[in-house]
Amino acid sequence: MSVNYGSQRIVVGAHYGVRDWLGQGITAGLIALFTLVVLAQVLSTAGPIGYDKWAGIFAAQWMKVLTFSIILALLFHVWVGIRNVFMDYIKPVAVRLTLQIFSIVWLVGCAGWAIQVLWRL
Amino acid sequence: MTELAKKRPEFRNIHALKDLPNYRLPAAGIVSILHRISGVIMFLLMPFIIWMFDASVSSEISFSRFKAAFNSGLWFVPGWCIKLVALVLIWAFLHHLIAGIRHLYMEVTHSLTKEFGKSSAIATLALSIGLTVVLGAKLFGLY
């Protein structure tokens, strides 16, 4: 089991509560809205969607800005979610901390790649 | 204390192999664990998702490579295998989205009754699986 540091606090805990829960719900709502925005543009396109139309959706400046924000929202959302999974199933502190570090590297790397793709459009 | 009350099993912590297989999870519980599993699947497949985004928007050439991956395969992976992974992602996204909307709706409106939990869970499963079947049939060219 995890060792407590200070009152009730463990080093790989959630630092405690409301902000992450609320943030995850809000980012979830934003991601769902973004899905609708992309879907609406795909469905309103006449005819088969080739490269031009598909890339054109993300090439508009407002869409780039919006997609960028959503990538950051996803980064936070996934971090909270995956950390909750580790907190439920992985009890030894060393293993949990290692997995958390791996997840941060994984997520920041993925976010960087996605932003790079977006910004060279 | 009656005999019946004494015999009730007490679960301090459920064992993955001994307890889970015969643990009768209610519909809401199934939605909950699938929400978690679908989230982890999308977390692990994130490089594939970004590769699809990269290939499909970067250039005409990468776009045709993206399309070819689904038809004639990529590297040593056959096309049907890529389609299958995409189908898993479609299900994971749909389930996570619909279960997430259900979750937010319940929190915002305080719809926390046992009945609503059950009926909305069944609706979530029906909708996510139904849409996955419809989109999967399209993906594999059935219509």
Chai-1 contact restraints between the chains, C-beta under 6 A:
chainA,res_idxA,chainB,res_idxB,connection_type,confidence,min_distance_angstrom,max_distance_angstrom,comment,restraint_id
A,G25,B,L104,contact,1.0,0.0,6.0,A-B,restraint_1
A,A28,B,G100,contact,1.0,0.0,6.0,A-B,restraint_2
A,Y51,B,E60,contact,1.0,0.0,6.0,A-B,restraint_3
A,Y51,B,F63,contact,1.0,0.0,6.0,A-B,restraint_4
A,A55,B,V57,contact,1.0,0.0,6.0,A-B,restraint_5
A,F58,B,V57,contact,1.0,0.0,6.0,A-B,restraint_6
A,V78,B,F43,contact,1.0,0.0,6.0,A-B,restraint_7
A,G81,B,G39,contact,1.0,0.0,6.0,A-B,restraint_8
A,I82,B,F43,contact,1.0,0.0,6.0,A-B,restraint_9
A,C110,B,M46,contact,1.0,0.0,6.0,A-B,restraint_10
A,C110,B,I50,contact,1.0,0.0,6.0,A-B,restraint_11
A,W113,B,I50,contact,1.0,0.0,6.0,A-B,restraint_12
A,A114,B,I50,contact,1.0,0.0,6.0,A-B,restraint_13
A,V117,B,F53,contact,1.0,0.0,6.0,A-B,restraint_14
A,V117,B,D54,contact,1.0,0.0,6.0,A-B,restraint_15
A,L121,B,V57,contact,1.0,0.0,6.0,A-B,restraint_16
